[in-house]
Amino acid sequence: MNIDPKMIIGNWTHGWALDRHTLRSTSGASNSSMHPEFDTERTELGEALYKLKYRADMAQVEPIARTVADFIRGRAELSDIKAILAVPPSDTRRSFQPVQAVAAGIGSLLRLPAPDDYLLKARSTLPLKSVTGKHSRRAELAGAFAVADQRFADMHILLFDDLFRSGETLKAVTGTLLFEGNAAMVSVVTATSTRSNR
C-alpha cells in the first residue's frame, strides 16, 4: 500500500502515523431516518481499516499488517523492538478486535511476540470520540490501563493502534508501559491519523 508517514509527538520515544485516514468527507443527502450521509474518500490504508472495522472484512488484516511491518523494518530506530502491543479496545463487544488482529499479524511477520494477555484494560472507559476536551479525556483514561507482569521490563516495545486522533489514549498506555511495566523505551505506530487531532 502507498503510505505518507508523519511523525507524531507524545511521551513515547519515536512515533509515526503511516497515513491520513480520510482525504475528504462531504455531506450528502439524508437517508430516510433523517441522518446525513457522507461521501468519504479515504486513503488506501484508511479504506482497508474501514473495511476491517466496519465491514468485518478479515481479508484486510494481512495487507494492513504487511504495510506496518514493512515500515517498521525500514526504521533503524525500531530495529531493537522486542514486542508488538495493541492498544486495548474501548468496545469489547466486537466479535473480533481489529487492532489486536493486525498487531498479531505484524508480530508474526516480524517474528516478535504480540501478546493479548499483557496490556490490559483495568476499567471500562467511554469511547474518546464522545469525550470533548483534553482534560476530560485525560480524566476518563486515568488508571484505565495495567500490565499483567514484568515480561517486557528493560526492553524497547512498540505500541500499535489503528488511529491517531488526540493522542491521549496512546499517552496513557505509554505511561503505563513505562511506569508499571518498566519498559526501557516505548515507540508508537498508528496506521492512520485524523485530519484534525483535537
C-alpha positions in Angstrom: 0.0 0.0 0.0 1.1 3.6 -0.6 1.6 5.5 2.6 2.6 9.0 3.7 4.1 8.7 7.2 4.1 11.6 9.6 5.8 11.8 13.0 3.5 12.0 16.0 4.8 13.5 19.2 4.0 12.3 22.8 5.5 10.7 25.8 6.9 7.9 23.7 10.4 7.9 22.2 9.5 7.6 18.5 6.1 7.8 16.8 4.5 7.8 13.4 1.1 7.7 11.8 1.5 5.9 8.5 -1.1 7.9 6.6 -4.2 10.1 7.0 -7.4 8.2 7.4 -9.6 10.3 5.1 -8.7 12.6 2.2 -12.1 14.3 2.2 -15.6 13.9 3.5 -18.6 15.9 2.3 -22.2 15.8 3.5 -24.6 14.3 1.0 -28.3 13.6 1.1 -30.1 12.5 4.2 -31.4 8.9 4.4 -34.9 8.0 5.4 -34.2 8.3 9.1 -33.0 11.9 8.6 -29.3 11.2 9.4 -27.0 12.9 6.9 -24.9 10.6 4.8 -21.3 11.4 3.9 -19.4 10.9 0.7 -15.9 10.0 2.1 -12.7 9.5 0.2 -10.2 7.5 2.2 -6.5 6.8 1.8 -5.7 3.2 0.7 -4.8 2.3 4.3 -7.8 4.2 5.6 -10.1 2.3 3.3 -8.6 -1.0 4.3 -9.1 -0.2 8.0 -12.7 0.9 7.4 -13.5 -2.4 5.7 -11.9 -4.3 8.5 -13.5 -2.4 11.4 -17.0 -1.7 10.0 -17.5 -4.4 7.3 -15.7 -7.2 9.2 -13.6 -7.9 6.1 -10.9 -10.1 7.6 -9.0 -10.2 4.3 -7.7 -6.7 5.2 -5.7 -7.9 8.2 -2.8 -9.2 6.1 -2.2 -6.2 3.8 -2.5 -3.8 6.7 -0.1 -5.8 8.9 2.3 -6.2 6.0 2.3 -2.4 5.4 3.0 -1.7 9.0 5.7 -4.4 9.3 7.5 -3.1 6.2 7.5 0.4 7.7 9.0 -1.0 11.0 11.7 -2.9 9.1 12.7 0.3 7.3 13.2 2.3 10.5 16.6 2.0 12.2 15.1 3.5 15.4 12.9 0.4 15.7 15.5 -2.3 15.0 15.7 -3.4 18.6 11.9 -3.7 19.5 11.1 -6.8 21.4 7.3 -6.9 21.2 4.2 -5.5 19.4 1.4 -4.4 21.7 -2.1 -3.5 20.6 -3.9 -0.7 22.4 -6.7 -2.4 24.3 -10.1 -1.8 22.8 -12.7 0.5 24.2 -15.5 -1.6 22.7 -15.1 -5.1 24.0 -18.5 -6.3 22.4 -17.0 -6.8 18.9 -16.8 -10.4 17.8 -13.2 -9.8 17.0 -10.8 -7.0 17.8 -9.3 -5.4 14.7 -6.3 -3.7 16.3 -5.3 -6.9 18.1 -5.8 -8.9 14.9 -3.5 -6.5 13.0 -0.9 -6.4 15.8 -0.8 -10.2 15.8 -0.2 -10.1 12.1 2.6 -7.6 12.5 4.2 -9.7 15.2 4.0 -12.8 13.0 5.7 -11.1 10.1 8.4 -9.6 12.3 8.8 -12.8 14.4 8.1 -10.9 17.5 5.6 -11.6 20.3 2.3 -9.8 20.1 0.5 -11.0 23.3 -3.1 -10.1 24.1 -2.7 -11.0 27.8 -0.1 -8.4 28.8 -1.5 -4.9 28.3 -4.9 -4.8 29.9 -7.9 -2.5 30.3 -8.2 -2.1 34.1 -11.6 -0.5 33.9 -14.1 0.4 31.2 -14.0 3.8 29.6 -16.1 5.8 27.2 -15.0 5.9 23.6 -12.9 9.1 23.4 -14.6 10.4 20.3 -17.6 11.1 22.6 -15.4 12.9 25.2 -14.6 16.5 24.4 -11.6 18.5 25.8 -8.1 17.3 26.6 -8.6 17.4 30.4 -11.8 15.4 30.2 -10.1 12.8 28.0 -7.2 12.5 30.5 -9.6 12.2 33.4 -11.5 9.4 31.6 -8.3 7.5 30.9 -6.7 7.9 34.4 -5.9 4.4 35.8 -7.6 2.7 32.8 -4.7 0.5 31.8 -2.5 -2.0 33.5 0.2 -4.6 32.7 -0.1 -8.3 33.7 3.6 -8.7 34.6 7.2 -7.6 34.1 8.0 -9.7 31.0 9.0 -6.7 28.9 10.9 -4.8 31.6 14.0 -3.0 30.4 13.0 -3.6 26.7 12.0 -1.4 23.8 8.4 -2.2 22.9 6.2 -1.0 20.1 2.6 0.2 20.7 0.2 -0.2 17.8 -3.2 1.4 17.2 -5.4 1.9 14.2 -6.0 5.7 14.5 -4.2 8.7 16.0 -6.7 11.4 17.0 -5.8 13.4 20.1 -3.0 11.0 21.3 -4.5 10.9 24.8 -5.1 7.1 24.8 -1.5 6.4 23.5 -0.1 8.7 26.1 -2.0 6.9 28.9 -0.9 3.5 27.7 2.7 4.6 27.2 2.8 5.9 30.7 1.5 2.5 32.0 4.2 0.6 30.0 7.0 2.8 31.3 6.0 3.2 34.9 4.2 -0.1 35.6 5.8 -2.3 33.0 9.2 -0.7 33.5 9.8 -0.7 29.7 13.1 0.8 28.7 11.5 2.6 25.7 8.1 2.8 24.0 7.7 3.6 20.4 4.3 4.1 18.7 3.0 3.4 15.2 -0.6 4.0 14.2 -1.9 3.0 10.8 -3.7 6.3 10.2 -4.4 9.7 11.7 -7.4 12.0 11.6 -7.1 15.3 9.7 -7.8 17.1 13.0 -6.1 15.9 16.1 -8.3 17.9 18.5 
